[in-house]
Amino acid sequence: MKGVLAVLGQRARPLRRFLGPGAAVAVGLAVLLWWSGEHPESPNATGTAGAGAQEQIPDFAALPTVSARKAAFFAFLLPRIEEENRRLLTLREDLETLGQTPTPWPEARRAWFEGLEAEYGLTGEGAEAERLRRLLRRVDAVPPSLALAQAATESAWGTSRFAQEGRNFFGQWCYEKGCGLVPLLRPEGSEHEVRVFARSADSVTSYIHNLNSHPAHRSFRVLRAAARREARPLSGVVLAPGLLRYSERRAAYVADLLAIMRFNRLGRFDA
């Protein structure tokens, strides 16, 4: 029971942020009872995988109310999104510090910078200042409201087979046989699978890296860079129109994301 109470304590802050203090108490009790049933004998009830183990995803569908399911879903994913954003913002600060260093840069720092360029799909052409500007456009955070809305859409609020079995909350595909789960309704002749992750946090990292590096999401990065230039906070509602190519549904998909963010008041997580 102590482990369960620790879990609830870890998730109390996101629950309060989402529901308000009064509702968070009632929903928190529901989540507590649910978690007790999900992990009756687990000595490690933090929701993360141990060394060499695959993480077990909570059965969100088992919660008794829509409010409880949503609160548990957001409380589960939000810390993972925020952790990856903190890592990226620290990396961004390191790049900005490098930009203030006179050129030529020390060999070790240059090698580090060029490794990041390769990681983010950049060619390394041009003067250092221009190369740094291009990389900074890619090394940046994703608004939590947008990440949560996409996760809810892509994983059916954490209840999909791909989320439950593959810890994949964002619908990422892979193309080597055996790399993931085969969609039950995959069109004949298609070879893609839905990628399997060892941890849900790895799914978050992969999703954010996809937005930050894939050519299809250039419009998203342009909108984000404009917000940075104008010293505006990053907003999921503002940046969502840059994701028209994330789904074949295009504008209808973006409209769904906007509706989820507004209905659930997810913008509060972007502050």
N, C-alpha and C positions, 0 to 999 in steps of 0.2 A: 504493500500500500504506500510506503514511503516513496518508492519510485514513481508511482502513479501521481502522488501529490506533487512531486518534483516536476513531472511533465506538465501538470496543470499550471503550476507556478510559472514555468517557462513560457506557456502559451497565454497566460492571463493578460499580459500587456497587449498583444495583438487583438485579443478578444475585446478588451475594453475599447481599443482604438476603433474597432469595427462597429460594435454594438452600443457603446455607452455603458457606464458602470452598472446600472440596474439590470439591463438585459444580459450583460456579460455574466452576472452571477448565476442566473437561471440556466443560460446556455452552458456555462462552465460546468455546472453540476451534471448536465446531460452528457457533456464531453467526458467528464470524469467517469461516469458510469459506463459509458461506451468504451473508454480506453481500458477500464478494468476487465471488461468482457473480451476485448481484443488481445490483451496481454496478461492473462491471469497469472502466469508463472514467470514472466520475463524479469530477470534481475536488471536488465538494461532497457528501461522504458523511455529512452530519450527520442526514439524514432529514427535513430541513425544506425548504420551498419557497423558491426565490429570489424576488426581486421580480418580480411579475407572473406567476409560474409556479404551476401546481398541484402540490401535493406528491404524490410517488409513494409509495404505501404498500408496505412490504415484503411479499413473498410468504411469509407465515408457514407456509403449507402445505408449502413446499419444505424446511423443516427436517426432519432425519431421525428425531427422536424426539419424543414427547409432551412430555417435560420441556424439551427445547430450544425447542419451539414456545411453550409456556407462558411460559418465562423470557423469550424474545424479546418476546412480546406484552406482558408486564407491564413489561419494561424500556423498551419503546417508549412506552407510554401513561402510566406513573407520573410521569415528569417533567412532562408536560403537565398532569396533574391537580394535582400539587403546585404548579406555577406559578400556575394559576388560583386555587387556595386561598390562596396567599400574597397575591395581588392583592386577594381579597375580605377577608382578615383585616386588611390595611392599610386598606382602605376602612372596615371596621368600626371600627378604632381611630380613624379620623378622625371618624366619627359619634359615637363615645363622647366624644371631645374636644369636639365641638360641643355635646353634652348638658351639658357642664360650663360652657359659656359663658352668661352672663346673657342673658336675653331682654329686649327684642327683638334677634334676631340681626342682624349686619350684612347689608346687602342682598345682597352677593355670596354670602355663605354661605347665606342663605335661598334664593336662586335655585338654588344647587348642591343643597341639600337637596330642594327641590321637584322638581328634575329627576330625582333618584334615586327619589323617590316615584312619579313617572310611569313611570319605567323599570321599576319593580317592581310596577306595577299597583295602586298605592294612590291614594286619592282626595284626601288632604290635609285631611280633616275632623278637628276636635278640637283640643285644646290641644297645644302643642309637645311636651310630655313624652310624651303618649300617641302622637302621631304618630311620635316617635323610637322608642318601644318597638315599634311595629308594623313600622317599617322594619328595626330591628335583628333582628327575628325572621326577616327575609328575606335580609338581607345577612350571609351566614355561609358557612363551608366545608362541604363534603361529605366524609365519611370516605373516604379513598382505597380502602379495602377494598370499600366498597359500589360506588363508581364502577367499579372494576376488574371486580367480579362482574357488574355490569350490562352493561358493555362486552363481556365474554366471552359473556354470554347473548345480547345483541342482535346481535352481529356474528359469531357462530360463531367466537370466538377470532380475530377479525380476518380471517377467510377469506371472509366473505360478499361478494357482489357490491356491496352498498351500502357496505361498508368499503373494498373494493379500488378501486372506481370512483368512489365518491362521498365517500370519507373520512368517512363517517358511521358512528360506532361505537355509537350509542345508539338507533337506530331512529326518529329524529325525522322526523315527517311535515311536508309542506307541502301547500297546497291550491290553488295557482295552476298552470294548465297550463304545463308546461315548467320548473317550479321544481326538479325533481329527477328521480329514476329511477322509472319506472313498475314496480311489483311485478309479476312474471310471473303470479302467482296472485291478482291483485287482483279482488275480487268484481265481478260485472257491476253497473253503476250507481254504483260508487264512483269518486271523482274524486281521491283523495289520491295523492300521490307521496312517495317517500322523499327527503328533502332532500339536496342535494349541497353540500359545503363545499370551499373552496379548500385548507384545511389541516385536519389532524386536530385541532389545537389549537382551531380554531373549533368543531368538533363538541363538544369538552369544554366550552368556554365556554357553548355553547347548551344543552347537557344540564344543567349546573349551574344556569343561569339558569331553566330550566324547573322544576327542583325547588324553586327559591327563590321562584318567582312564580306558578305555575299553581294555580288553586283546587283542582284535583284532588289536590294534594300537601300540603294543609294539615296533615294528620295527621303527615306527616314533619316539618314545621316545628315543630309543637307538641312532638313528642318531642325534637327538637333543642334547643328553647328550655328545656325542662325540664332537660335535661342541663346547659345553661349555668347555669341558676339554682342547681343543686345542685353546681356546680363539678366535674362529671364530664367526663372526656375523651369526645369524640365517637367513638362506636363504630358501625361498619356493622351489626353483629349487632343492636344495640339499635334502630337507626333503620330497618332494613329493613321491619319491619311497617307503617311509615307509607306504604309504596309499594304498597298493595293495588290502587290504581287506575292504576298505571303500565301494567299489562297486563290484557287481558281474562281472563287465566288467574287473576288475583287471588291467592288463598292459595297455589296451586300455584306461581305465579311467585315469590312471596316465599320459599317453601320451597326452590326451586332456588337463589336467591341465597344463602340461609343455608348451603346445602350446599357451594356453591362457595367461600364465604369460609372455612368451617371446614376443608374438605378441603385447600385450598391454603394454609391458615394466613395469610390475608391480613390478619388483625387486626394483625400486626406493623407494617404500613404506617400504621396509624392513630396510632402513638405520636408 
